Amino acid sequence: MWESGAFEGTMALTTLNVLTVLTALLLCAQGQEKVFLQRAGTAFNSRSYSSLLTVTNGERFGSWTWPETCPENFFAVGFSVRVESNQYGADDTALNGVRLICAKDESRSFLYTIESHSGYFGDWSTTQYCPAGVLSSFQLRVEPHQGLFGDDTAVNNIRFRCSSHPTLEGAGMSWGEYGHWSQECEGGICGVETKMEEYQWGLDDSTLNDVRFHCCKKSPQRWKSEQNKTDWTKNKDKR
């Protein structure tokens, strides 16, 4: 039964991808500009990565969940966050999820999203994009454990640094402090894994407790091309 279901799921995904590509080609032929956004899920998890980007201030609750990865030659260029607003005395959970936007070769017309396991509370923010380059490092704002009778929120917000050097900050909450930056990715962020506390059924929920990102290298030719674009952007900003 499992093999049959897996085969049918693979065929459905393949059919969806083919139809999406054909639609994109048709609209391009007609001269229309349109952004295509598709959820990647776990379809590209066979992609290898060179290292894991981590920070040291994640919280203790929950377990690491499944990874999700950008397609080959795609890298994260933007992100949004799922945030529950202040509950004013009720149970707060703050940041519930991080969604990455994957693009290829600076093109923003055909995009994939990845997010691993997200919590169940709050709404997704507006997506923020690097003006050039890709996401290359991150920093977490975390509220430490509040004790037996306290209200734990764990991860409250996230910052990303782009390879072109701008820093982007999520629309999260303000409890806790930012820790140290992760290491810089040589290439770009290409995958995500979340540490999630499952729903506590009326008890204290903390949801997202930690996150780590896959780092993928780029081919030397692609890396040199993007470095030239980054240097041009930096010089333009100085003028």
N, C-alpha and C positions, 0 to 999 in steps of 0.2 A: 504493500500500500504506500509506504513512504517513497519508494523509488518511482512509482507512478506519479505521485503528487509532486515530487521534485522535478520530474521530466516535464509535467504540464506547466509548473511554475516557470521553468527555464524557457519553454517555448513561448509562454505568454509574455515574459520579459523581452525576449528576442523580437517578437512581433511588434511590441510597443516601441522598442528602439528603432526598428525599421520604419514604422509608420511616422515616428517623430522626425527622423532624418529626411524622409521623403517630403514631408510637409515643409520642413525648413528649406530644402532645396527648391521646392515649388515657389515659395514666397520670395526667396532670393532672386529667382528667375523673373519674378514679376516686379522686382525693384522695391519691395516692401521691407522695411527694417523692423524686426520683431525679436524680442528676447525670449528664448525658450528656457524654461526652468524645470528640471526633472529631478525627482528624488532618486539618489543612487542606492540608498540602503546598503545591504551587504553584497551587492552584485559584483563589486570590484575588490573584494577583500584578499584576493590572491596577489595583489600588487605588493611587491617587496618594498621595505623602507630601510633607511640607513641608521636611524636612531630614534629614540623616544625623547620628546621634550617634556620635562616634569618640573614641578616646584615642590618646596618642602613644607608649605603651610596648609596643605589639604587637611580635612577633618577625618575622624575615625570611623564614622558610621557607614554602613552599607558595604557593597561589594562592587568590584570592577565588572562592568558589563561588556557587551559585544563591541568590537571595533566596526567602524564604517570608514571607507576609503574612497578618495577621488579616483576616477578612471586614470589609466596610464597617460602620462604627459599633461594631466590636469593638476592644478595646485590651488590652495585656498587663497582667494583674493578679497574675501569679505566675510561678514558674520552677522548674525542677529542672536538675541538672547530671549529666553522665556522667563519672565519675571512676575512674581506675585507681589502686588503693592502692599503697603502697610495695612495690617489687619486690625490695628488699634485695640489691642488687648486679647484678640483671638490668636490662634496659632499662626505664626509667620513662617514662611519657607524661603522667601527672597528668590535667589536665582534657581531656576528649575532645569534649564537646559541651554546648550550652546549649539547653534546651527552654523556650519561652515558653507560657503558658496565657492564651488570649484570652477575654474576657468582654464582655458588653454591658450598659451601664446598671446596674452594680453587681450584676447578677444572676449568681450562681455556679451556676445549675442547668443551663445549656447552654453548654459550653465547646469551644473549638478549641485544638489544639496546633500550634506551628510550631517548626522547629529548624534549617533549612538543612542543610548537610552536617555530620554528626557523625563522630568517629573510631570505631574498632572495639574499643577496649579499655575495660574497667571496667563499672560498673553505674550505673544512674540512681538519683539520690537521691530522697528524699521531697520532694514539691512544697511550696514556701513561697509564701504569699500575702500581699499587702498587706492590712492590716486594713480599709483603706478606700482609695479612689482607685485609681491605676494606677501602673505602673512609669514613671519619668520621667527617670532618669539612671543611669549605671553607672561602675564602676571595675574595672580588671583587676589581678590579681596575676600578675606575669610573671617567670620566671627568665631572665636574659639568656643569650645564646649561650655555651656552655661550652668552645668551642675545638674543634680538629680531633678530639681523642680523648676529649672529654667527653661526658656523657649529657645531651642537650637535652630539656627538658620544656616549654619555652615557657610557655603560659598555665597557671597553677596553680589560680586561683580567681577568682571574680567577686562583686562587691557591686552591689546595686541600691538606689536610693533611690525611695521611693514618693511620689506627689504629696501624700499625707497626712503625709509627712516621716519615717516609720520607715525604717531601713536594714536590708536583708536580705542576709545573706552565705551563699554557697554552701558545700556540704560538700566543698570541694576540698582540695588539698594546700598545704604551707606553704613550698615553695621559692620564692625570689625575693621581691620587694617589690611593694606596691601603688603604682601611679602616680597621676596626678591624675585627678579626676573628669571625666567628660564634661560638656558643657553640659547644662543643664536643658531638657527637652522641654516646649514650650508645647502642651499637649494630652496626649499619651501615646505610649509606644512601641507600634508597630503592626507591625513587621517585623524580620527578622534576616538577616544575611549572615555567613558564617564564612570565615576564611582558614585553609585546611587543607593540611597536608603529607600527601600520599598515603602509603600503606603502603610501607615501605622494604625489605621482603623480607629480614629478618634484620639489616639495618643499624640505625642509630640512628633511632628514630621520635620525632618531637616532636608529631605530630598537630595539635591546635588551636594556631594561632599568633596569631590576632587575631580580633576580632569587631566588627561595627558594627550599629547598630540604626536602623530607620526611625522617624521621628517624624511623627505625624499630628495635625492640629489637630481640635478638637471644635467643634461648632456652638455659638454663643454661649449659647443656651438650656441646652444640656446642660452646658457648662462652668460656668455660674452655679449650676446645680442641684448639681453635684458640689462646687463650692467651698463652698456652704452646708453640705453634709454634712461636708466636711473641717473647717470651722470649728467645727461642733457637736462633732465627735470630739475636737478639740484642747481645747475648753473643758471637755468632760466629763473628760478626763484630768487637767486642772488641779484639778478639784474633789476 
